[in-house]
Amino acid sequence: MPFNLESKIKHFLVINKMTIRDLSNKIDMSDANIYKCFKRNSIEVRHLIKISELYDISMNYWFSDDDIDIKPKVEVNESNADLTRQELEFLKKEIELKDEIIALLKNKK
């Protein structure tokens, strides 16, 4: 099967729930230039490298005949990080309480 840049990039976009505009903003390339790349079925390797680095995708993905299983990148923002920290603190307290209960039960014997 011949290389098809457009199908590879569109597959990547679907997996990551992105648009051409989202991608163009991430790789500092205009929407129009991405569509030109589709028409030429060619793109500068530096752009593929940038996408691969940003989204932790093997360069093999771009050149393989089959769609290697790629996973969407999870964007971590400050509110997500705060929730994760709060959840971590809550779980630490739960473990401390569990340990106290275990200690009390052991002393009761």
VMD Tcl script that draws the C-alpha trace (Angstrom):
set ca {
  {0.00 0.00 0.00}
  {1.51 3.36 -0.99}
  {2.26 5.97 1.64}
  {-0.65 8.34 2.19}
  {0.26 11.31 4.35}
  {-3.29 12.62 4.56}
  {-4.74 9.36 5.90}
  {-1.91 9.02 8.44}
  {-2.36 12.55 9.76}
  {-6.15 12.30 9.78}
  {-5.95 9.00 11.70}
  {-3.65 10.71 14.19}
  {-6.09 13.65 14.50}
  {-9.09 11.38 15.10}
  {-7.25 9.46 17.84}
  {-6.26 12.71 19.55}
  {-9.62 14.44 18.95}
  {-7.89 17.27 17.13}
  {-8.55 19.36 14.06}
  {-6.17 20.46 11.31}
  {-6.19 23.88 12.99}
  {-5.15 22.36 16.35}
  {-2.29 20.54 14.68}
  {-1.18 23.55 12.68}
  {-0.98 25.62 15.86}
  {1.11 22.94 17.60}
  {3.65 22.60 14.80}
  {3.78 26.25 13.70}
  {2.45 25.53 10.25}
  {-0.60 27.06 8.59}
  {-3.73 25.05 7.80}
  {-3.20 25.84 4.13}
  {0.32 24.43 4.21}
  {-0.91 21.22 5.81}
  {-3.49 20.85 3.01}
  {-0.72 21.51 0.47}
  {1.26 18.71 2.08}
  {-1.76 16.44 1.66}
  {-2.01 17.37 -2.01}
  {1.72 16.73 -2.58}
  {1.65 13.68 -0.27}
  {4.86 15.09 1.20}
  {5.91 16.88 4.35}
  {9.21 17.98 5.80}
  {10.57 15.41 8.21}
  {11.06 18.12 10.85}
  {7.27 18.47 11.10}
  {6.82 14.72 11.57}
  {9.55 14.77 14.20}
  {7.83 17.62 16.03}
  {4.46 15.82 16.02}
  {6.13 12.59 17.13}
  {7.93 14.31 19.99}
  {4.87 16.28 21.12}
  {2.64 13.22 21.13}
  {5.17 10.50 21.93}
  {4.64 8.64 18.66}
  {7.27 6.45 17.06}
  {8.52 7.73 13.72}
  {7.65 4.25 12.43}
  {3.99 5.25 12.59}
  {4.39 7.68 9.71}
  {6.09 5.17 7.41}
  {4.36 1.88 8.20}
  {1.63 0.41 6.01}
  {-0.66 -0.33 8.91}
  {-1.93 2.03 11.56}
  {0.23 1.30 14.56}
  {-1.81 1.58 17.72}
  {-1.20 5.13 18.91}
  {-2.64 6.47 22.11}
  {-4.03 9.95 22.59}
  {-1.87 12.30 24.54}
  {-3.39 13.45 27.81}
  {-2.94 17.14 28.31}
  {-2.11 17.93 31.91}
  {-3.31 21.31 32.99}
  {-3.06 22.96 36.39}
  {-6.61 22.12 37.48}
  {-6.06 18.42 36.66}
  {-2.79 18.48 38.58}
  {-4.52 20.13 41.58}
  {-7.23 17.46 41.58}
  {-4.61 14.74 41.42}
  {-2.71 16.27 44.35}
  {-5.93 16.54 46.37}
  {-6.81 12.95 45.62}
  {-3.32 11.84 46.61}
  {-3.57 13.66 49.95}
  {-6.99 12.15 50.58}
  {-5.68 8.65 49.87}
  {-2.68 9.18 52.16}
  {-5.05 10.14 54.99}
  {-7.21 7.10 54.27}
  {-4.13 4.86 54.55}
  {-3.15 6.50 57.84}
  {-6.67 5.89 59.23}
  {-6.58 2.28 58.05}
  {-3.21 1.79 59.75}
  {-4.59 3.29 62.98}
  {-7.59 0.95 62.88}
  {-5.33 -2.05 62.33}
  {-3.11 -0.99 65.23}
  {-6.16 -0.55 67.51}
  {-7.53 -3.96 66.54}
  {-4.16 -5.59 67.22}
  {-3.96 -3.97 70.67}
  {-7.51 -5.11 71.48}
  {-6.48 -8.79 71.34}
}
mol new
graphics top color blue
foreach p $ca { graphics top sphere $p radius 0.5 }
foreach p [lrange $ca 0 end-1] q [lrange $ca 1 end] { graphics top cylinder $p $q radius 0.2 }
display resetview
